Amino acid sequence: MKQELANATASHQLGDTSSILLGTGLAIVSMIIIPAFASRIGLGDSLTGALRIALMKASNKAIKGR
């Protein structure tokens, strides 16, 4: 019983860690990489903003685990 509880706790923590890493990665991409890439290829401000909003929403969903 203790071993099962320990395994469940470990897998839950691993899931939390991976979702936080994914969410953080998406947030960094939306704040740094997308604007740099967009200015490099000449995308408009509205399209860049839309891409950033989409990535931030995905980041939020990844962190909350939905």
Secondary structure, DSSP 4 states (H G I P E B T S, - for coil): -HHHHHHHHHHHHHHHHHHHHHHHHHHHIIIIIHHHHHHHHT--HHHHHHHHHHHHHHHHHHHHT-
